[in-house]
Amino acid sequence: MKLLITILFFFTLVATVTDIKAETNTVSSTVVTNSTPPTSNAPVIANSNSDICKVGVGGSVQNNVLGVASGILVDDELCQLLKLSRSQYSYGMKVSAVALLCQDSRVWDSMTDAGTPCPVKGLIGAEAAAYWEENPNQIPDGSRYKPEYLQASVEEKPEGDFNDIKNFGLMALSLLLLL
């Protein structure tokens, strides 16, 4: 029993000495709990119909005081061309369907690569190819062939062509003869 009392006395003494030697540090802080972070949510632009060729675009900006959110629908022109072309093809108008797709420069280039010029103004095959050579400005913008066709068109016209001056001179002479 004496041993137990001695051990208890020893532990009490150590705990008391430790408390006396320990330093006390006080830290104070303030926590604000009534301020939520600012948020701004972009509107949801629902497009549940797969037959509509539109894409929803939304965005938002937020600072500590003001938030702005907006959204719009953007037309997808390639989707519209594809849908129109499928409709034309399903009605049996295959040339019309290809002509619609040829409004896209990538399709125009691939048709030229395949050796099948895009139909234009009722012309197909060699007649369409001749039309494109004569009217390179009608080739869709973005086509990698358009600069070549434009350059060839400029080179075909001779610089020393005096037909207009000759025609003016003949007309002036005929007017003088009539007087």
N, CA and C of each residue as an Amber inpcrd file, in Angstrom:
protein
   537
   0.7960000  -1.1630000   0.0000000   0.0000000   0.0000000   0.0000000
   0.8660000   1.2650000   0.0000000   1.9290000   1.2250000   0.7550000
   2.8560000   2.3430000   0.7810000   3.4230000   2.5820000  -0.6110000
   3.6450000   1.5370000  -1.3120000   4.1970000   1.6520000  -2.6640000
   3.2070000   2.3710000  -3.5790000   1.9600000   2.0710000  -3.4590000
   0.9310000   2.6970000  -4.2680000   0.8140000   4.1720000  -3.9340000
   0.8670000   4.5250000  -2.6940000   0.7900000   5.9220000  -2.2810000
   2.0280000   6.6550000  -2.7660000   3.1540000   6.0470000  -2.7380000
   4.3900000   6.6720000  -3.2060000   4.3070000   6.9380000  -4.7040000
   3.8090000   6.0020000  -5.4740000   3.6880000   6.1870000  -6.9360000
   2.6940000   7.3010000  -7.2350000   1.5780000   7.3660000  -6.5460000
   0.6050000   8.4330000  -6.7480000   1.1990000   9.7890000  -6.3750000
   1.9220000   9.8420000  -5.2910000   2.5670000  11.0820000  -4.8850000
   3.5630000  11.5390000  -5.9500000   4.3240000  10.6100000  -6.4870000
   5.3300000  10.9340000  -7.4830000   4.6680000  11.5040000  -8.7390000
   3.6140000  10.8680000  -9.2530000   2.9170000  11.3640000 -10.4450000
   2.2600000  12.7190000 -10.2070000   1.7310000  12.9550000  -9.0370000
   1.1250000  14.2380000  -8.7130000   2.1850000  15.3180000  -8.7000000
   3.3430000  15.0260000  -8.1310000   4.4380000  15.9820000  -8.0900000
   4.9230000  16.3280000  -9.4850000   5.0640000  15.3420000 -10.3640000
   5.5190000  15.5780000 -11.7450000   4.4970000  16.4190000 -12.4910000
   3.2270000  16.1410000 -12.3500000   2.1810000  16.9020000 -13.0300000
   2.1640000  18.3400000 -12.5500000   2.3700000  18.5810000 -11.2590000
   2.3810000  19.9320000 -10.7210000   3.5820000  20.7050000 -11.2320000
   4.7360000  20.0890000 -11.2380000   5.9480000  20.7530000 -11.7160000
   5.8140000  21.0710000 -13.2030000   5.2320000  20.1780000 -13.9760000
   5.0580000  20.4050000 -15.4110000   4.1330000  21.5850000 -15.6510000
   3.0720000  21.7090000 -14.8640000   2.1540000  22.8340000 -15.0200000
   2.8230000  24.1430000 -14.6770000   3.6980000  24.1500000 -13.7250000
   4.3790000  25.3760000 -13.3170000   5.3430000  25.8230000 -14.4020000
   6.0560000  24.8590000 -15.0120000   7.0540000  25.2040000 -16.0180000
   6.4250000  25.5200000 -17.3830000   5.2440000  25.0690000 -17.6820000
   4.6410000  25.2580000 -19.0070000   4.3120000  26.7260000 -19.2340000
   4.5850000  27.1790000 -20.4670000   4.2560000  28.5440000 -20.8440000
   2.8670000  28.5590000 -21.4490000   2.2140000  29.6460000 -21.2440000
   0.8700000  29.7560000 -21.7610000   0.8740000  30.7530000 -22.9070000
   0.3980000  30.3220000 -24.1220000   0.2390000  31.2000000 -25.2980000
  -1.2440000  31.3210000 -25.5970000  -1.6890000  32.5450000 -25.8400000
  -3.0900000  32.7760000 -26.1550000  -3.1820000  33.2830000 -27.5770000
  -3.9990000  32.6410000 -28.3850000  -4.2220000  33.0500000 -29.7740000
  -5.6860000  33.3940000 -29.8970000  -5.9360000  34.5770000 -30.4620000
  -7.3330000  34.9500000 -30.6700000  -7.5510000  35.1640000 -32.1610000
  -8.7050000  34.8070000 -32.6580000  -9.0500000  35.0090000 -34.0630000
 -10.5390000  35.2830000 -34.1600000 -10.8930000  35.9290000 -35.2960000
 -12.2910000  36.2400000 -35.5370000 -12.7240000  35.4920000 -36.7910000
 -13.7770000  34.7580000 -36.7230000 -14.3000000  34.0080000 -37.8590000
 -15.6310000  34.6270000 -38.2550000 -15.7170000  35.0520000 -39.5350000
 -16.9540000  35.6320000 -40.0410000 -17.7390000  34.5120000 -40.7070000
 -18.9010000  34.2800000 -40.2500000 -19.7020000  33.1910000 -40.8030000
 -20.9130000  33.6690000 -41.5910000 -21.1380000  34.9650000 -41.6610000
 -22.3250000  35.4450000 -42.3520000 -22.0330000  35.9210000 -43.7720000
 -20.8380000  35.7010000 -44.3320000 -20.4800000  36.1610000 -45.6670000
 -20.2730000  34.9500000 -46.5800000 -21.1390000  34.8030000 -47.5680000
 -20.9980000  33.7070000 -48.5220000 -20.1820000  34.1840000 -49.7140000
 -19.4500000  33.2970000 -50.3630000 -18.6720000  33.7150000 -51.5390000
 -19.6090000  34.0870000 -52.6890000 -19.2190000  35.0740000 -53.5030000
 -20.0840000  35.4790000 -54.6120000 -20.1120000  34.4010000 -55.6990000
 -21.2720000  34.2110000 -56.2760000 -21.4090000  33.2550000 -57.3620000
 -22.2750000  33.8470000 -58.4510000 -21.9910000  33.4620000 -59.6780000
 -22.8020000  33.8710000 -60.8150000 -22.9610000  32.6430000 -61.6940000
 -24.1810000  32.2810000 -61.9870000 -24.4460000  31.0860000 -62.7820000
 -24.9240000  31.4740000 -64.1690000 -24.3190000  30.8700000 -65.1930000
 -24.7610000  31.1090000 -66.5640000 -26.0850000  30.3950000 -66.7880000
 -26.9470000  30.9850000 -67.5920000 -28.2500000  30.3470000 -67.8210000
 -28.0980000  29.0610000 -68.6280000 -28.9650000  28.1450000 -68.3760000
 -28.9930000  26.9010000 -69.1270000 -29.8090000  27.1400000 -70.3870000
 -29.2190000  26.8260000 -71.5190000 -29.9210000  26.9820000 -72.7810000
 -30.2790000  25.5790000 -73.2520000 -31.4980000  25.2220000 -73.0120000
 -31.9360000  23.8550000 -73.3080000 -32.1350000  23.6790000 -74.8060000
 -31.5680000  22.6310000 -75.3330000 -31.7270000  22.2760000 -76.7340000
 -31.9640000  20.7760000 -76.7800000 -33.1570000  20.3800000 -76.4590000
 -33.4560000  18.9560000 -76.3600000 -33.8940000  18.3600000 -77.6860000
 -34.1550000  19.1900000 -78.6810000 -34.6000000  18.7010000 -79.9730000
 -33.3900000  18.5390000 -80.8820000 -33.1490000  17.3380000 -81.3740000
 -31.9780000  17.0920000 -82.2120000 -32.1800000  17.5920000 -83.6340000
 -33.3820000  18.0450000 -83.9680000 -33.6480000  18.5160000 -85.3210000
 -33.3830000  20.0090000 -85.4680000 -32.9280000  20.6580000 -84.4160000
 -32.6290000  22.0860000 -84.4560000 -31.1290000  22.2490000 -84.6340000
 -30.7370000  23.0450000 -85.6050000 -29.3130000  23.2620000 -85.8730000
 -28.8370000  24.5260000 -85.1620000 -28.9190000  24.5030000 -83.8550000
 -28.4650000  25.6240000 -83.0430000 -27.6500000  25.0950000 -81.8850000
 -26.6860000  25.9080000 -81.4460000 -25.8240000  25.5450000 -80.3290000
 -25.9590000  26.6310000 -79.2700000 -26.1470000  26.2250000 -78.0290000
 -26.2690000  27.1770000 -76.9360000 -24.9120000  27.5430000 -76.3830000
 -24.6970000  28.8420000 -76.1640000 -23.4540000  29.3450000 -75.5920000
 -23.8230000  30.2680000 -74.4390000 -23.2590000  30.0200000 -73.2570000
 -23.5470000  30.8410000 -72.0950000 -22.2790000  31.2030000 -71.3570000
 -22.3200000  32.2790000 -70.6160000 -21.1580000  32.6970000 -69.8450000
 -21.5740000  33.6220000 -68.7210000 -20.6920000  33.7610000 -67.7410000
 -20.9920000  34.6460000 -66.6150000 -19.7110000  35.2250000 -66.0520000
 -19.8540000  36.3850000 -65.4140000 -18.7390000  37.0810000 -64.7660000
 -19.2340000  37.5490000 -63.4070000 -18.3880000  37.4410000 -62.3900000
 -18.7890000  37.8170000 -61.0370000 -17.6180000  38.4930000 -60.3360000
 -17.8950000  39.5670000 -59.6150000 -16.9120000  40.1390000 -58.6950000
 -17.5710000  40.2370000 -57.3240000 -17.0100000  40.9990000 -56.4210000
 -17.5460000  41.0510000 -55.0620000 -18.9040000  41.7220000 -54.9670000
 -19.2330000  42.5720000 -55.9370000 -20.4510000  43.3530000 -55.8350000
 -21.5030000  42.9380000 -56.8540000 -21.0880000  42.6930000 -58.0910000
 -22.0230000  42.5270000 -59.1910000 -21.7110000  41.2660000 -59.9790000
 -22.7300000  40.5860000 -60.4460000 -22.5740000  39.4250000 -61.3100000
 -23.4480000  39.5690000 -62.5340000 -22.9320000  39.1500000 -63.6850000
 -23.6730000  39.2370000 -64.9300000 -23.6030000  37.8710000 -65.6110000
 -24.7230000  37.4010000 -66.1140000 -24.7800000  36.1310000 -66.8280000
 -25.6140000  36.3120000 -68.0820000 -25.2340000  35.6200000 -69.1520000
 -25.9560000  35.7470000 -70.4140000 -25.8120000  34.4600000 -71.2100000
 -26.6840000  34.2940000 -72.1750000 -26.6190000  33.1420000 -73.0530000
 -27.3150000  33.4300000 -74.3670000 -26.8330000  32.7970000 -75.4470000
 -27.4300000  32.9750000 -76.7710000 -27.4520000  31.6380000 -77.4970000
 -28.2220000  31.5880000 -78.5690000 -28.2370000  30.4410000 -79.4660000
 -27.5330000  30.8380000 -80.7580000 -26.6190000  30.0020000 -81.2280000
 -25.8470000  30.2780000 -82.4360000 -26.2490000  29.2660000 -83.5070000
 -26.4910000  29.7480000 -84.7300000 -26.8380000  28.8590000 -85.8360000
 -25.6240000  28.0400000 -86.2510000 -25.8490000  26.7540000 -86.4810000
 -24.8090000  25.8650000 -86.9980000 -25.0830000  25.6780000 -88.4870000
 -24.3730000  26.4280000 -89.3310000 -24.6570000  26.4480000 -90.7620000
 -24.3320000  25.1210000 -91.4310000 -23.2780000  24.4450000 -90.9850000
 -22.9540000  23.1460000 -91.5720000 -24.0600000  22.1380000 -91.2900000
 -24.6050000  22.1600000 -90.1060000 -25.7260000  21.2820000 -89.7600000
 -26.9150000  21.5640000 -90.6730000 -27.1990000  22.8410000 -90.9210000
 -28.3040000  23.1960000 -91.7980000 -28.0730000  22.6810000 -93.2160000
 -26.8320000  22.8290000 -93.7350000 -26.5250000  22.3220000 -95.0780000
 -26.7340000  20.8140000 -95.1530000 -26.2800000  20.1050000 -94.1240000
 -26.4290000  18.6500000 -94.1190000 -27.9010000  18.2420000 -94.1060000
 -28.6920000  18.8960000 -93.2860000 -30.1170000  18.5570000 -93.2120000
 -30.8350000  18.8780000 -94.5270000 -30.5410000  20.0410000 -95.1180000
 -31.1470000  20.3900000 -96.4020000 -30.7310000  19.4070000 -97.4880000
 -29.4610000  19.0440000 -97.4850000 -28.9520000  18.1120000 -98.4850000
 -29.6180000  16.7400000 -98.3430000 -29.7770000  16.2610000 -97.1200000
 -30.4530000  14.9700000 -96.9020000 -31.8940000  15.0260000 -97.3950000
 -32.5510000  16.1550000 -97.1560000 -33.9360000  16.2910000 -97.6180000
 -33.9990000  16.2510000 -99.1380000 -33.1250000  16.9830000 -99.7920000
 -33.0940000  16.9920000-101.2580000 -32.8160000  15.5880000-101.8040000
 -31.8800000  14.8960000-101.1930000 -31.5230000  13.5500000-101.6350000
 -32.7000000  12.5910000-101.4470000 -33.4130000  12.7160000-100.3250000
 -34.5490000  11.8220000-100.0730000 -35.6980000  12.0770000-101.0460000
 -35.7760000  13.2760000-101.6130000 -36.7820000  13.5840000-102.6300000
 -36.3240000  13.1860000-104.0300000 -35.1370000  12.5860000-104.1340000
 -34.6340000  12.1390000-105.4300000 -33.8530000  13.2000000-106.1880000
 -33.5670000  14.3190000-105.5510000 -32.8430000  15.4140000-106.2090000
 -31.3700000  15.3470000-105.8090000 -30.6610000  14.3770000-106.3810000
 -29.3000000  14.1060000-105.9750000 -28.3260000  15.2170000-106.3720000
 -28.4830000  15.7620000-107.5670000 -27.5950000  16.8450000-108.0110000
 -27.7950000  18.0750000-107.1330000 -29.0300000  18.3570000-106.7890000
 -29.3270000  19.4800000-105.9000000 -28.7070000  19.2640000-104.5260000
 -28.7450000  18.0310000-104.0300000 -28.1610000  17.7170000-102.7250000
 -26.6530000  17.9590000-102.7470000 -25.9880000  17.5410000-103.8220000
 -24.5440000  17.7570000-103.9370000 -24.2370000  19.2430000-104.0950000
 -25.0670000  19.9610000-104.8640000 -24.8530000  21.4000000-105.0470000
 -24.9650000  22.1450000-103.7220000 -25.8890000  21.7170000-102.8610000
 -26.0010000  22.3360000-101.5400000 -24.7270000  22.1210000-100.7310000
 -24.2440000  20.8840000-100.7280000 -23.0280000  20.5920000 -99.9620000
 -21.8120000  21.3230000-100.5300000 -21.8070000  21.5740000-101.8300000
 -20.6680000  22.2480000-102.4640000 -20.5330000  23.7020000-102.0370000
 -21.4980000  24.2250000-101.2780000 -21.3520000  25.5760000-100.7480000
 -20.2850000  25.6340000 -99.6680000 -19.9260000  24.4890000 -99.1170000
 -18.8530000  24.4030000 -98.1270000 -17.5410000  24.1840000 -98.8730000
 -16.5110000  24.9540000 -98.5300000 -15.2410000  24.8890000 -99.2650000
 -14.5800000  23.5190000 -99.1620000 -14.7610000  22.8250000 -98.0450000
 -14.1460000  21.5090000 -97.8880000 -14.7590000  20.5000000 -98.8570000
 -16.0740000  20.5780000 -99.0380000 -16.7410000  19.6830000 -99.9850000
 -16.3250000  20.0400000-101.4040000 -16.2390000  21.3470000-101.7020000
 -15.8330000  21.7850000-103.0350000 -14.4390000  21.2500000-103.3560000
 -13.5170000  21.3430000-102.3930000 -12.1560000  20.8300000-102.5950000
 -12.1490000  19.3200000-102.8040000 -12.9280000  18.5890000-102.0070000
 -12.9210000  17.1310000-102.1420000 -13.5400000  16.7040000-103.4750000
 -14.5460000  17.4160000-103.9480000 -15.1300000  17.0910000-105.2540000
 -14.1140000  17.3510000-106.3660000 -13.3600000  18.4330000-106.2520000
 -12.3230000  18.7240000-107.2390000 -11.2210000  17.6750000-107.1700000
 -10.8410000  17.2680000-105.9700000  -9.8350000  16.2140000-105.8150000
 -10.2910000  14.9160000-106.4610000 -11.5730000  14.6360000-106.3990000
 -12.1150000  13.4010000-106.9590000 -12.3000000  13.4770000-108.4690000
 -12.0710000  14.6620000-109.0480000 -12.2430000  14.8100000-110.4880000
 -13.7000000  14.9870000-110.8890000 -14.5420000  15.3160000-109.9390000
 -15.9580000  15.5420000-110.1870000 -16.2900000  16.9550000-109.7540000
 -16.2800000  17.9110000-110.6850000 -16.5520000  19.2930000-110.2700000
 -17.9650000  19.4510000-109.7320000 -18.1020000  20.3640000-108.8190000
 -19.4160000  20.6310000-108.2180000 -20.3850000  21.1510000-109.2730000
 -21.6320000  20.6880000-109.2220000 -22.6270000  21.2100000-110.1670000
 -22.9450000  22.6710000-109.8630000 -23.2180000  23.4190000-110.9330000
 -23.5300000  24.8370000-110.7600000 -24.4480000  25.2850000-111.8920000
 -25.5140000  25.9770000-111.5570000 -26.4620000  26.5540000-112.5250000
 -26.9190000  25.5330000-113.5670000 -27.1900000  24.3240000-113.1110000
 -27.6810000  23.2870000-114.0160000 -26.5850000  22.5930000-114.8110000
 -25.3540000  22.9860000-114.6240000 -24.2430000  22.3770000-115.3520000
 -23.5910000  21.2990000-114.4950000 -23.2310000  20.1900000-115.1370000
 -22.5190000  19.1210000-114.4390000 -21.3570000  18.6590000-115.3080000
 -20.4370000  17.9470000-114.7000000 -19.3180000  17.3660000-115.4430000
 -18.3990000  18.4190000-116.0390000 -18.0320000  18.2190000-117.3370000
 -17.0820000  19.1050000-118.0320000 -17.6340000  20.5260000-118.1540000
 -18.9500000  20.6410000-118.3370000 -19.5490000  21.9820000-118.4370000
 -19.3900000  22.7400000-117.1170000 -19.5750000  22.0450000-115.9940000
 -19.3970000  22.6730000-114.6800000 -17.9370000  23.0500000-114.4760000
 -17.0120000  22.1880000-114.8950000 -15.5820000  22.4930000-114.7630000
 -15.2320000  23.7500000-115.5530000 -15.7870000  23.8840000-116.7680000
 -15.5370000  25.0810000-117.5830000 -16.1130000  26.3180000-116.8960000
 -17.2870000  26.1910000-116.2710000 -17.8870000  27.3250000-115.5700000
 -16.9790000  27.7770000-114.4340000 -16.4640000  26.8380000-113.6470000
 -15.6000000  27.1980000-112.5210000 -14.3240000  27.8770000-113.0050000
 -13.7920000  27.4390000-114.1570000 -12.5820000  28.0830000-114.6940000
 -12.8770000  29.5050000-115.1540000 -14.0720000  29.7160000-115.7120000
 -14.4480000  31.0540000-116.1900000 -14.8900000  31.9750000-115.0510000
 -15.3780000  31.4170000-113.9650000 -15.8990000  32.2050000-112.8450000
 -15.2600000  31.7760000-111.5270000 -13.9600000  31.9770000-111.3580000
 -13.3060000  31.5240000-110.1270000 -13.7510000  32.2920000-108.8820000
 -14.3270000  33.4690000-109.0820000 -14.7950000  34.2370000-107.9220000
 -16.0250000  33.5970000-107.2730000 -16.6740000  32.6460000-107.9600000
 -17.8370000  31.9450000-107.4150000 -17.4460000  30.7480000-106.5420000
 -16.1600000  30.3770000-106.5510000 -15.6820000  29.2620000-105.7280000
 -15.8090000  29.6770000-104.2660000 -16.2780000  28.7780000-103.3780000
 -16.4550000  29.1510000-101.9660000 -15.1570000  29.6470000-101.3250000
 -15.2760000  30.6800000-100.5110000 -14.1150000  31.2040000 -99.7900000
 -13.5640000  30.1270000 -98.8740000 -12.2510000  30.0420000 -98.8050000
 -11.6050000  29.0340000 -97.9700000 -11.1230000  27.8320000 -98.7630000
 -11.5080000  27.7490000-100.0240000 -11.0600000  26.6400000-100.8580000
  -9.5830000  26.8050000-101.1710000  -8.8450000  25.7110000-101.1020000
  -7.4120000  25.7960000-101.4100000  -7.1670000  25.9370000-102.9020000
  -8.1860000  25.7010000-103.7410000  -8.0470000  25.8350000-105.1860000
  -8.3860000  27.2350000-105.6950000  -9.0760000  28.0240000-104.9100000
  -9.5190000  29.3420000-105.3800000  -8.3570000  30.2290000-105.8380000
  -7.2320000  30.3160000-105.0830000  -6.1270000  31.1510000-105.5780000
  -5.5730000  30.6770000-106.9210000  -5.5130000  29.3600000-107.1280000
  -5.0150000  28.8280000-108.4030000  -5.9510000  29.2160000-109.5490000
  -7.2380000  29.0620000-109.3460000  -8.2000000  29.4080000-110.3850000
  -8.1710000  30.9110000-110.6740000  -8.0600000  31.7270000-109.6240000
  -7.9840000  33.1760000-109.8310000  -6.7270000  33.5630000-110.5890000
  -5.5990000  32.9420000-110.2570000  -4.3320000  33.2260000-110.9470000
  -4.4180000  32.8240000-112.4080000  -5.0030000  31.6610000-112.6910000
  -5.1560000  31.2010000-114.0770000  -6.0670000  32.1380000-114.8550000
  -7.0850000  32.6750000-114.2010000  -8.0070000  33.6000000-114.8540000
  -7.3060000  34.9010000-115.2310000  -6.4150000  35.3800000-114.3800000
  -5.6740000  36.6140000-114.6570000  -4.6770000  36.3910000-115.7840000
  -4.0390000  35.2320000-115.8050000  -3.0330000  34.9450000-116.8310000
  -3.6450000  34.7720000-118.2080000  -4.9080000  34.3510000-118.3060000
  -5.5470000  34.1390000-119.5990000  -5.7990000  35.4420000-120.3410000
  -5.9980000  36.5250000-119.6300000  -6.2980000  37.8080000-120.2690000
  -4.9930000  38.4700000-120.7100000  -4.7930000  38.6290000-122.0110000
  -3.5630000  39.2880000-122.4700000  -3.5900000  40.7750000-122.1420000
  -2.4170000  41.2880000-121.8130000  -2.3350000  42.7010000-121.4320000
  -2.4540000  43.6300000-122.6370000  -2.0340000  43.1950000-123.8120000
  -2.0550000  44.0480000-125.0030000  -3.3310000  43.8980000-125.8000000
  -4.4500000  43.6510000-125.1780000  -5.7180000  43.4760000-125.8800000
  -6.2990000  44.8510000-126.1940000  -6.3470000  45.1500000-127.4810000
  -6.8200000  46.4640000-127.9060000  -8.1850000  46.3740000-128.5850000
  -8.9470000  45.3100000-128.3170000 -10.2540000  45.1620000-128.9540000
 -11.1900000  46.3070000-128.6000000 -11.1430000  46.7590000-127.3690000
 -12.0310000  47.8570000-126.9700000 -11.6740000  49.1410000-127.7150000
 -10.3870000  49.4150000-127.8440000  -9.9580000  50.6350000-128.5530000
 -10.2920000  50.5200000-130.0320000 -10.0820000  49.3320000-130.5930000
 -10.3860000  49.1190000-132.0160000 -11.8850000  49.3090000-132.2600000
 -12.7120000  48.7630000-131.3950000 -14.1610000  48.9120000-131.5530000
 -14.5810000  50.3780000-131.4240000 -13.9610000  51.1230000-130.5110000
 -14.2810000  52.5370000-130.3580000 -13.8940000  53.3070000-131.6230000
 -12.7370000  52.9890000-132.1820000 -12.2940000  53.6690000-133.4030000
 -13.2190000  53.3890000-134.5680000 -13.6460000  52.1210000-134.7190000
 -14.5630000  51.7860000-135.8090000 -15.9060000  52.4890000-135.6360000
 -16.3640000  52.5910000-134.4070000 -17.6210000  53.2680000-134.1610000
 -17.4820000  54.7670000-134.4650000 -16.3620000  55.3650000-134.0940000
 -16.1450000  56.7930000-134.3810000 -16.0760000  57.0200000-135.8820000
 -15.4190000  56.1380000-136.6210000 -15.3350000  56.2900000-138.0850000
 -16.7070000  56.1680000-138.7290000 -17.4920000  55.2090000-138.2500000
 -18.8220000  55.0400000-138.8350000 -19.6980000  56.2670000-138.5570000
 -19.5090000  56.9050000-137.3960000 -20.2590000  58.1250000-137.1060000
 -19.8170000  59.2650000-138.0240000 -18.5250000  59.3350000-138.3190000
 -18.0370000  60.3830000-139.2100000 -18.5490000  60.1740000-140.6270000
 -18.6390000  58.9370000-141.0470000 -19.1330000  58.6500000-142.4040000
 -20.6130000  59.0090000-142.5420000 -21.3350000  58.8750000-141.4470000
 -22.7460000  59.2100000-141.4980000 -22.9650000  60.7100000-141.5790000
 -22.0490000  61.4790000-141.1320000 -22.2140000  62.9310000-141.1730000
 -21.9300000  63.4240000-142.5280000
